Each structure stands twice: as C-alpha cells, then as structure tokens.
Amino acid sequence: MGEGLISNQIQEVCCHMSPAFIRGIETFFPKAEITFDKFHVMKLANEAVDEVRKNEQKKQPELKHTKYIWLKNESNLNDTQRETLLRLKDQHLNTGHAYRLKLALQNFWSEPHIFADIYLGEWMSWAKRSKLEPMIKLATTIKQHEEGVLRWFHSKMTNGFLEGLNGLVQAAKRKARGYLALYIPIIASQIFIL
C-alpha cells in the first residue's frame, strides 16, 4: 500500500474546533469531512454561561456559589439546586438570559435535519442580539465553524466514546500513582543489580 492510500480513505473525522486539529486534518486527511463534536460545542456554551455569571455576580451576590446550577441539566440537580434555579432563571439576570440561550442551543441537536441550518442561524442571531459578550463570542465561533457543526446531522459522529475511554485511562493512571511511588525505587534498584 502506498503511504497516502490510507489517509485518502478517511472520509469523516470528528474533532474539537482547535485550529491545530483542523489544519492537521486538512493536511493529512484531505478528503475527510469534519464534524465538530457536539459535546465540545456545548462545553463552549457552558463556559460562556459561566463567564456571564462570573461577570454578573459582582453586582448580583445571589449568583455566588451557583455555577453548577447553570451548567448541569435540570434533571441532574438536587431539590435545593432546582429551587434556586427556578427562583433565579426567570429574573432579569444576564445569567438567566445566557442560560436560556444555552438551552436553545442544546435543543438544536434534536431538530430535524432539514431545519437545522435555519435553527442554528436563528440561534446565532439571537445570541448576537443578547449583548452578552461571551454569548456573542460563542455565536461568532459557531458561525466560523458552521459547516462542521451542521455536519453532525449527516455523520452523527461524536468523541464521546473516546473522551469516556480517556477519562477511564486518566483515572487508572491517578490511582496507579500511589502504587508506582512505592514500586519505582524497588524497580530502579533491581535494574542496577542486573
């Protein structure tokens, strides 16, 4: 097999929106279509919501210690957190506005394929009109990568499995560090004996 044969057979790639990833894919897999991982898109949305909350909590102290209330799915909140969310989300808070934008973006992934581009365009327009700088920045990022975001409706690819597997490997490595600290001196001393 020729060196470029395998890379030319790759037709779909799922990745984050990192410019380095995109350049690498375009260079090494020139025929591949890029799908931007929907979980990464939602991670960016959560980061934008949290940035709005951090900026607003300086003037709205009731937002302190509410970070995870805005980031978790409502179904994953305990009763106290759910009560706090219900009390705060419909007040005239920028954080509540950002939260509603996040929920609307989350709903985007369940839209029928034929309406996805219209829905995303409307969402980006709403985000830009919000006057919330982190949400405007998010909308601009999504606009720059719109084709790859919409590609999910064709490929249905995510990095979820790989991210989960990586999490397990990292957890195993953390757990093993305690054991390795005990055995490395023993192993090192035995190498010198040989």
C-alpha positions as CSV (number, residue, x, y, z in Angstrom):
1,M,0.0,0.0,0.0
2,G,1.2,3.5,-0.8
3,E,1.8,5.9,2.0
4,G,-1.1,8.2,1.2
5,L,-3.6,5.4,0.4
6,I,-5.0,5.0,4.0
7,S,-5.3,8.7,4.7
8,N,-7.2,9.2,1.4
9,Q,-9.7,6.6,2.5
10,I,-10.7,8.6,5.7
11,Q,-14.0,10.2,4.8
12,E,-15.2,11.5,8.2
13,V,-13.4,13.0,11.2
14,C,-14.8,14.3,14.4
15,C,-12.8,16.8,16.5
16,H,-12.8,19.9,18.6
17,M,-12.6,23.3,16.9
18,S,-8.9,23.7,17.6
19,P,-7.2,25.4,14.6
20,A,-4.3,22.9,15.0
21,F,-6.7,19.9,14.7
22,I,-8.4,21.4,11.7
23,R,-5.0,22.1,10.0
24,G,-3.8,18.6,10.8
25,I,-7.0,17.0,9.3
26,E,-6.8,19.2,6.2
27,T,-3.2,18.3,5.7
28,F,-3.2,14.5,6.5
29,F,-6.8,13.6,5.6
30,P,-7.6,15.9,2.6
31,K,-10.8,14.1,1.6
32,A,-12.3,13.9,5.1
33,E,-15.4,15.9,6.1
34,I,-15.0,17.4,9.5
35,T,-17.8,17.1,12.1
36,F,-17.3,19.3,15.2
37,D,-18.0,17.4,18.3
38,K,-21.4,18.5,19.7
39,F,-20.2,17.9,23.3
40,H,-17.4,20.3,22.7
41,V,-19.8,22.9,21.3
42,M,-21.9,22.5,24.4
43,K,-18.8,22.8,26.6
44,L,-18.1,26.2,24.9
45,A,-21.7,27.2,25.6
46,N,-21.3,26.2,29.3
47,E,-18.1,28.2,29.5
48,A,-19.8,31.2,28.0
49,V,-22.7,31.0,30.5
50,D,-20.3,30.7,33.4
51,E,-18.4,33.7,32.2
52,V,-21.6,35.7,32.1
53,R,-22.4,34.5,35.7
54,K,-18.9,35.4,36.9
55,N,-19.2,38.9,35.5
56,E,-22.7,39.4,36.9
57,Q,-22.1,38.1,40.4
58,K,-20.0,41.1,41.2
59,K,-23.3,43.1,41.2
60,Q,-25.7,40.3,42.0
61,P,-24.3,38.4,45.1
62,E,-27.2,35.8,44.9
63,L,-25.3,34.3,41.9
64,K,-22.3,33.3,44.1
65,H,-22.0,29.6,44.5
66,T,-24.5,28.9,41.7
67,K,-22.0,27.8,39.0
68,Y,-23.2,24.2,38.6
69,I,-26.9,25.1,38.7
70,W,-26.5,26.8,35.4
71,L,-24.2,24.2,33.9
72,K,-25.9,20.9,34.8
73,N,-29.0,19.6,33.1
74,E,-32.0,20.5,35.3
75,S,-32.8,16.8,35.7
76,N,-29.4,16.3,37.4
77,L,-30.0,18.9,40.0
78,N,-30.9,18.1,43.6
79,D,-34.1,19.7,45.1
80,T,-32.3,22.7,46.6
81,Q,-30.4,23.4,43.4
82,R,-33.6,23.1,41.4
83,E,-35.4,25.5,43.7
84,T,-32.5,28.0,43.3
85,L,-32.6,27.7,39.6
86,L,-36.3,28.2,39.4
87,R,-36.1,31.2,41.6
88,L,-33.2,32.8,39.6
89,K,-33.7,31.8,35.9
90,D,-36.7,34.0,35.1
91,Q,-35.4,37.1,36.9
92,H,-34.0,39.8,34.8
93,L,-30.5,38.4,35.1
94,N,-27.9,38.3,32.3
95,T,-27.0,34.8,33.5
96,G,-30.7,33.7,33.1
97,H,-30.6,35.1,29.5
98,A,-27.3,33.2,28.8
99,Y,-28.8,30.0,30.3
100,R,-31.9,30.2,28.0
101,L,-29.5,30.6,25.0
102,K,-27.6,27.5,26.2
103,L,-30.8,25.5,26.5
104,A,-31.9,26.7,23.0
105,L,-28.5,25.5,21.6
106,Q,-28.9,22.2,23.4
107,N,-32.3,21.8,21.7
108,F,-30.6,22.4,18.3
109,W,-29.2,18.8,18.3
110,S,-32.7,17.3,18.4
111,E,-34.0,19.5,15.5
112,P,-35.0,17.7,12.2
113,H,-32.1,17.7,9.8
114,I,-33.9,19.8,7.2
115,F,-34.5,22.7,9.7
116,A,-31.0,22.5,11.4
117,D,-29.4,25.3,9.4
118,I,-32.3,27.6,9.9
119,Y,-32.5,26.9,13.6
120,L,-28.7,27.5,14.0
121,G,-28.9,30.7,12.1
122,E,-31.7,32.0,14.3
123,W,-29.9,30.9,17.4
124,M,-26.7,32.8,16.3
125,S,-28.8,35.9,15.5
126,W,-30.4,35.7,19.0
127,A,-27.0,35.3,20.7
128,K,-25.6,38.3,18.9
129,R,-28.6,40.4,19.8
130,S,-28.2,39.4,23.5
131,K,-25.4,42.0,24.0
132,L,-23.7,39.4,26.3
133,E,-20.1,39.4,25.1
134,P,-19.4,35.7,25.9
135,M,-22.5,34.6,24.0
136,I,-21.6,36.9,21.1
137,K,-18.2,35.3,21.0
138,L,-19.7,31.8,21.1
139,A,-22.0,32.7,18.2
140,T,-19.1,34.1,16.2
141,T,-17.1,30.9,16.9
142,I,-20.0,28.7,15.8
143,K,-20.5,30.8,12.7
144,Q,-16.9,30.3,11.7
145,H,-17.3,26.6,12.1
146,E,-20.9,26.3,11.0
147,E,-20.4,23.7,8.2
148,G,-18.7,21.3,10.7
149,V,-21.3,21.9,13.3
150,L,-24.1,21.2,10.9
151,R,-22.2,18.2,9.6
152,W,-23.2,16.3,12.7
153,F,-26.7,15.9,11.2
154,H,-25.1,13.8,8.4
155,S,-22.3,11.9,10.3
156,K,-23.8,11.7,13.8
157,M,-20.2,11.4,15.0
158,T,-19.0,12.5,18.5
159,N,-15.9,11.9,20.5
160,G,-18.0,10.8,23.5
161,F,-16.7,7.2,23.5
162,L,-13.1,8.3,23.2
163,E,-13.5,11.0,25.8
164,G,-15.0,8.4,28.2
165,L,-12.2,6.0,27.5
166,N,-9.6,8.7,28.0
167,G,-11.3,9.5,31.4
168,L,-11.0,5.9,32.5
169,V,-7.3,5.8,31.5
170,Q,-6.6,9.0,33.4
171,A,-8.5,7.7,36.4
172,A,-6.4,4.5,36.3
173,K,-3.2,6.5,36.0
174,R,-4.1,8.6,39.0
175,K,-5.0,5.6,41.1
176,A,-1.7,3.8,40.0
177,R,0.5,6.8,41.0
178,G,0.3,5.7,44.6
179,Y,1.4,2.2,43.7
180,L,4.1,3.4,41.3
181,A,5.6,5.6,44.0
182,L,6.1,2.5,46.1
183,Y,7.5,0.3,43.4
184,I,9.7,2.6,41.3
185,P,12.5,2.7,43.9
186,I,12.4,-1.1,44.1
187,I,12.4,-1.5,40.3
188,A,15.2,1.0,39.9
189,S,17.3,-0.8,42.5
190,Q,16.8,-4.1,40.8
191,I,17.8,-2.6,37.4
192,F,21.1,-1.6,38.9
193,I,21.6,-5.0,40.4
194,L,21.2,-6.7,37.0
